[in-house]
Amino acid sequence: MNHVLIVSAGMENPKKRNSVIARRQQYLNYGALTLATILHNTGYKTSLAHGGHVSPEVFAQSLFEDGRLRGDGPLLLSIPSFYALAWSQRFTGHVKKLLPSKSITVGGRWVVDSDPVWIKSKLPFVETFIPGLVGGEIRQIASQPTAIHVHDLNSRAVPDFNLYHPVVDHFSEFQPSIEASRGCGRGCHFCAEKDIPLTRLKDPDVLALHMRDVMEQYDDQSIRPYVQSSFFAPNRKWADDLATEVMNARLNVKWRCETRVDAMSAQTVASLAAAGLKVIDLGMEAACATQLLAMGKSKDPDKYLRSASDLIHACRDNGVWVKLNILIYAGETLHTHEETLRWMNDHATAIKGVSVGPVVIFGSPDASSLFTQEVQQLGAKLVDPHSAELNGITHIHPGAQMSAEDAEVLSLQASRRFMTKQDYFDLKSFSYYPRHYGRQDFENDLLDCDPASLPFR
Ligand code: SF4
């Protein structure tokens, strides 16, 4: 059977500020790993290589030299976000230069589905585009990509098997992922998952089993899995059951998840902490009623903020680190932003770290036109009206009183106000820095960073 090579597209530059410490971050493409796992479980010799921040030409050359690019099997390229499109253009061009007959298949639902005609025009060296979420069809894609007839590309159920990390190049440097649910459907206007229904959470006994299995793949208890769900929403009973399963299996694994601030009770947090939860990424976005309503985050901002207070305090009381994601949204003013900062100040002792930045519009001009109109109606202006056509990424000046440059300054100020250097390192090394990368490596890298660009104090 042919070797199937899957490449997770890299990025020319980090999503946010470009610096040595930002370029150290690596993101496991667990969607691509799901496909690689299916192929591996079917008997294919499979490998998944992440482009990271390596130059696409150098990356293609290294795959060519180690022989994997020259194999008879197709090359599958997964493009996880629009930030990876420019890298993918250069990578596919270079692959064709090295091996003109190599067939390239591209997937990555957020990028490929949004506007199939546009994406084809951006990637002229690609033969086949696979839309949607691919599951069982991957076997057909691997053997005969151009003949594929996919019936159920949008199958939403979370696979019941565990991800098999050893197929990833240098897998032991990546923190593992365990997928727990898909979708969300809570309607936040800026979010790709806004209309995609939430699936059922994996059962607690299955999740605990997968944690043990991942620990065995790494032969290491110190792994820190990311329990992947766009909207992790367990109830009290589910959390109690997970704590029991983890205790019975004598697991001592710390893990991380992402959710809304109004998704779980204080008691649920206590049980999850007993089951190993250590870091929670909270899509708070704002603490100002005007902005919460404008972005569709909540219809009842007062209740939303009360829930946020309760959850954040419950996390602090149970030793769970809270990282807040804050969005500088269309229509933002200094006044609305200050309102959010005041709320955060009142909760500062319970906040481990923050990620702050202006909303970004993704997609081709056609795919993004409705959301673009919406943010413009709220007072935002596009930084470059042609960038959607160019690369599918449009930055905004949030409002008449706030330019994109102002938003960047305010983002950095807020990050520094609520995050120390140690907090930043703790959160990044928990999930995103290579597993061997230690505090001294971080300090050494900081010597090469511009202090004015660092998001911590
Ligand atoms: S709650 Fe989170 S995942 Fe769900 S629509 Fe809103 S931002 Fe997206």
Boltz pocket constraint, residues with backbone or C-beta under 6 A from the ligand:
constraints:
  - pocket:
      binder: B
      contacts: [[A, 183], [A, 184], [A, 185], [A, 186], [A, 187], [A, 188], [A, 191], [A, 192], [A, 193], [A, 194], [A, 230], [A, 231], [A, 260], [A, 283]]
      max_distance: 6.0
